[in-house]
């Protein structure tokens, strides 16, 4: 039981790991003993975060890459596999959003969000299935954690049509992938965050005092809230969680109609 949440000796790859929720998860994994690779589209940000997270004696390696296309996903998988023989944990966190009124919502705002939020998690997992399969056993499966959103569970009043559709799709995709990939000793699950301060959620970042009034827990999410959920799923503690989406939102989605 003492090692239930340990990630000692495990390797992880986190997309969108240079900031926000990805960075929170990376920091938590490193603190629990994992060797972590982070990827993001912006090389400078990726390298800066990797350096910051490595300062405490842990290991964080930058792999800057645009994984929003199938070719990009394959390139990221190849870059990782050139450095490691197997992969214990994949966190599909990179995402995008688009806000526009219904009559003006553009095709590019649909395609960009759907590609990164739904297509990339599928094809990156597909590209890394071999490395994940090498790490997983029936007693200790490898892990794939998809970062969804409460916007995929309950409707957000903002006109982020493609974002909400993509996150709902990712939650269902998580179930379908989970049923298939557990056959290869790969456990797939998801996290649906609520209000966490990040560049994706500027309201929580810049107007936290107002946002928390709408949350039953009366606060926005903290780094340790997100890290804790991810560590649970990534560690032995989460080995029997297959296809589930854990909601981490302080109860706010329960208040939406």
C-alpha positions as a printed NumPy array, in Angstrom:
array([[  0.   ,   0.   ,   0.   ],
       [  2.895,   2.368,   0.646],
       [  3.86 ,   2.25 ,  -3.039],
       [  0.306,   2.499,  -4.36 ],
       [  0.807,   5.981,  -5.831],
       [  4.497,   5.67 ,  -6.706],
       [  5.704,   6.298, -10.263],
       [  9.297,   5.286,  -9.576],
       [ 10.973,   3.82 , -12.648],
       [  8.128,   4.843, -14.958],
       [  8.386,   7.015, -18.062],
       [  5.711,   9.454, -19.189],
       [  5.046,  11.592, -22.239],
       [  2.75 ,  14.598, -21.803],
       [  1.552,  16.641, -24.763],
       [  0.902,  20.303, -24.089],
       [  3.212,  19.846, -21.128],
       [  4.885,  23.251, -21.154],
       [  2.064,  25.125, -19.406],
       [ -1.286,  24.918, -17.666],
       [ -2.758,  21.53 , -16.847],
       [  0.004,  19.659, -18.687],
       [  2.637,  21.358, -16.556],
       [  0.681,  20.598, -13.376],
       [  0.575,  16.914, -14.288],
       [  4.261,  16.858, -15.27 ],
       [  5.296,  18.371, -11.93 ],
       [  3.209,  15.816, -10.041],
       [  4.615,  12.887, -11.995],
       [  8.189,  14.044, -11.431],
       [  7.566,  14.477,  -7.705],
       [  6.38 ,  10.855,  -7.584],
       [  9.456,   9.501,  -9.337],
       [  8.62 ,   9.382, -13.048],
       [ 10.972,  10.381, -15.839],
       [  8.879,  12.813, -17.849],
       [  8.995,  13.973, -21.465],
       [  6.939,  17.033, -22.345],
       [  5.928,  18.152, -25.807],
       [  4.504,  21.419, -27.094],
       [  4.413,  23.309, -30.342],
       [  6.621,  26.158, -29.05 ],
       [ 10.19 ,  24.945, -28.582],
       [ 11.341,  27.78 , -26.314],
       [  8.456,  27.307, -23.889],
       [  8.944,  23.548, -23.89 ],
       [ 12.638,  23.826, -23.1  ],
       [ 12.088,  26.477, -20.435],
       [  9.504,  24.377, -18.599],
       [ 11.641,  21.242, -18.835],
       [ 14.542,  23.12 , -17.281],
       [ 12.328,  24.488, -14.521],
       [ 10.826,  21.114, -13.644],
       [ 14.248,  19.422, -13.614],
       [ 15.706,  21.772, -11.022],
       [ 14.599,  19.738,  -8.019],
       [ 16.574,  16.695,  -9.111],
       [ 13.92 ,  15.066, -11.269],
       [ 14.08 ,  14.429, -14.986],
       [ 12.035,  16.4  , -17.505],
       [ 13.014,  16.214, -21.173],
       [ 11.639,  18.585, -23.845],
       [ 10.374,  17.167, -27.141],
       [  9.011,  20.211, -28.996],
       [  6.715,  19.097, -31.808],
       [  3.484,  20.057, -33.529],
       [  1.4  ,  16.904, -33.15 ],
       [ -1.837,  18.303, -34.592],
       [ -1.469,  16.216, -37.773],
       [ -1.039,  12.486, -38.239],
       [  2.478,  13.115, -39.552],
       [  3.255,  15.24 , -36.508],
       [  1.955,  12.572, -34.147],
       [  4.116,   9.962, -35.846],
       [  7.138,  12.274, -35.648],
       [  6.608,  12.802, -31.915],
       [  6.296,   9.074, -31.365],
       [  9.519,   8.502, -33.305],
       [ 11.343,  11.19 , -31.317],
       [ 10.287,   9.562, -28.072],
       [ 11.134,   6.029, -29.201],
       [ 14.591,   7.183, -30.274],
       [ 15.23 ,   7.89 , -26.579],
       [ 13.254,   5.231, -24.709],
       [ 12.504,   1.547, -25.413],
       [  9.004,   1.684, -23.915],
       [  6.376,   4.088, -22.599],
       [  4.532,   3.578, -19.336],
       [  2.236,   6.63 , -19.395],
       [  0.91 ,   8.789, -22.227],
       [ -1.055,  11.929, -21.326],
       [ -2.958,  13.381, -24.272],
       [ -3.343,  16.909, -22.96 ],
       [ -2.616,  19.285, -25.867],
       [ -5.767,  21.117, -26.85 ],
       [ -7.29 ,  24.178, -28.456],
       [-10.511,  26.168, -28.21 ],
       [-12.374,  28.601, -30.447],
       [-14.986,  31.161, -29.462],
       [-17.285,  32.734, -32.081],
       [-21.018,  33.475, -32.484],
       [-23.031,  30.742, -34.18 ],
       [-23.742,  32.656, -37.449],
       [-20.045,  33.486, -37.845],
       [-18.374,  30.331, -36.548],
       [-15.644,  29.509, -39.118],
       [-14.586,  26.204, -40.608],
       [-11.011,  26.773, -39.425],
       [-12.327,  27.136, -35.874],
       [-13.935,  23.735, -36.26 ],
       [-11.092,  21.898, -37.969],
       [ -8.264,  23.195, -35.775],
       [-10.037,  22.254, -32.551],
       [-11.286,  18.864, -33.729],
       [ -7.882,  17.927, -35.135],
       [ -5.956,  18.686, -31.946],
       [ -8.579,  17.663, -29.383],
       [ -9.866,  14.447, -30.959],
       [ -7.735,  13.313, -33.876],
       [ -4.347,  13.801, -32.226],
       [ -5.103,  11.731, -29.082],
       [ -6.224,   8.857, -31.278],
       [ -3.361,   8.89 , -33.756],
       [ -0.641,   9.633, -31.191],
       [ -1.852,   6.702, -29.097],
       [ -1.904,   4.585, -32.244],
       [  1.679,   5.617, -33.072],
       [  2.853,   4.821, -29.543],
       [  0.859,   1.605, -29.097],
       [  3.986,  -0.488, -29.61 ],
       [  5.959,   1.352, -26.916],
       [  2.981,   1.251, -24.544],
       [  2.498,  -2.443, -25.218],
       [  6.118,  -3.142, -24.302],
       [  5.605,  -1.443, -20.929],
       [  2.241,  -2.935, -20.008],
       [  1.522,  -6.26 , -18.354],
       [ -1.711,  -7.778, -17.08 ],
       [ -0.58 ,  -7.084, -13.527],
       [  0.634,  -3.54 , -14.304],
       [ -0.874,  -2.06 , -17.473],
       [  0.566,   0.922, -19.301],
       [ -1.624,   4.012, -19.116],
       [ -3.184,   6.455, -21.55 ],
       [ -4.834,   9.471, -19.921],
       [ -6.91 ,  11.764, -22.129],
       [ -7.519,  15.265, -20.808],
       [-11.111,  16.142, -21.665],
       [-13.22 ,  18.874, -20.011],
       [-16.443,  19.313, -18.083],
       [-17.591,  21.149, -21.236],
       [-17.88 ,  17.687, -22.78 ],
       [-20.263,  16.65 , -19.993],
       [-22.406,  19.723, -19.322],
       [-23.026,  22.665, -21.652],
       [-20.927,  25.792, -21.147],
       [-22.857,  29.013, -21.97 ],
       [-19.957,  30.256, -24.106],
       [-20.213,  29.726, -27.858],
       [-17.281,  27.332, -28.098],
       [-19.078,  24.883, -30.377],
       [-16.169,  22.824, -31.666],
       [-14.465,  22.735, -28.246],
       [-17.507,  21.354, -26.451],
       [-18.205,  18.85 , -29.229],
       [-14.559,  17.748, -29.277],
       [-14.404,  17.125, -25.54 ],
       [-17.653,  15.155, -25.586],
       [-16.21 ,  13.145, -28.441],
       [-12.959,  12.549, -26.57 ],
       [-14.841,  11.214, -23.552],
       [-16.657,   8.67 , -25.727],
       [-13.486,   7.899, -27.684],
       [-11.797,   7.134, -24.354],
       [-14.383,   4.4  , -23.719],
       [-13.996,   2.878, -27.171],
       [-10.183,   2.92 , -27.005],
       [-10.253,   1.498, -23.485],
       [-12.243,  -1.575, -24.486],
       [ -9.79 ,  -2.387, -27.271],
       [ -6.458,  -1.429, -25.746],
       [ -6.869,  -3.248, -22.435],
       [ -6.461,  -6.374, -24.59 ],
       [ -2.852,  -5.181, -25.034],
       [ -2.438,  -4.33 , -21.331],
       [ -2.962,  -0.61 , -21.925],
       [ -5.499,   1.073, -19.631],
       [ -7.186,   4.145, -21.11 ],
       [ -9.009,   6.704, -18.965],
       [ -9.695,  10.436, -18.919],
       [ -9.833,  13.504, -16.702],
       [-12.438,  16.244, -17.125],
       [-11.086,  19.41 , -15.482],
       [-13.215,  22.344, -14.448],
       [-11.877,  25.812, -13.656],
       [ -8.077,  25.789, -13.434],
       [ -6.007,  28.909, -14.008],
       [ -4.349,  28.61 , -17.416],
       [ -4.052,  30.257, -20.811],
       [ -6.903,  28.008, -21.928],
       [ -9.1  ,  29.247, -19.079],
       [ -8.37 ,  32.961, -18.76 ],
       [-11.493,  33.546, -16.648],
       [-10.173,  31.266, -13.912],
       [ -6.72 ,  32.79 , -14.284],
       [ -7.666,  36.468, -14.358],
       [-11.027,  36.544, -12.556],
       [-10.689,  33.765,  -9.996],
       [-12.593,  35.617,  -7.26 ],
       [-15.635,  35.9  ,  -9.508],
       [-15.401,  32.407, -10.972],
       [-15.186,  30.686,  -7.58 ],
       [-18.578,  32.117,  -6.59 ],
       [-20.142,  29.789,  -9.169],
       [-18.335,  26.699,  -7.879],
       [-19.809,  24.652,  -4.991],
       [-16.305,  24.131,  -3.54 ],
       [-15.915,  27.943,  -3.528],
       [-12.493,  27.936,  -5.164],
       [-10.808,  27.309,  -8.491],
       [ -8.665,  24.246,  -9.012],
       [ -5.15 ,  24.073,  -7.601],
       [ -2.121,  22.43 ,  -9.177],
       [ -2.252,  19.578,  -6.68 ],
       [ -5.903,  18.833,  -7.533],
       [ -4.98 ,  18.11 , -11.138],
       [ -1.708,  16.37 , -10.301],
       [ -3.473,  14.157,  -7.756],
       [ -6.089,  12.905, -10.217],
       [ -3.45 ,  12.18 , -12.844],
       [ -1.155,  10.415, -10.371],
       [ -4.057,   8.221,  -9.255],
       [ -4.796,   7.127, -12.815],
       [ -1.113,   6.731, -13.781],
       [ -0.1  ,   4.751, -10.693],
       [ -0.964,   1.254,  -9.499],
       [ -3.903,   2.808,  -7.66 ],
       [ -5.628,   3.334, -11.011],
       [ -4.857,  -0.01 , -12.635],
       [ -8.499,  -1.134, -12.533],
       [ -9.925,   2.125, -13.913],
       [-10.808,   1.367, -17.536],
       [-12.574,   3.874, -19.786],
       [-13.773,   6.114, -16.971],
       [-13.622,   9.914, -16.959],
       [-12.823,  11.48 , -13.597],
       [-14.421,  14.892, -13.121],
       [-12.195,  17.351, -11.237],
       [-14.218,  20.549, -11.   ],
       [-15.244,  21.338,  -7.431],
       [-18.815,  20.38 ,  -8.312],
       [-19.513,  23.082, -10.88 ],
       [-20.752,  20.7  , -13.587],
       [-23.487,  19.535, -11.208],
       [-24.891,  23.075, -11.263],
       [-25.231,  23.276, -15.047],
       [-28.563,  22.549, -16.635]])
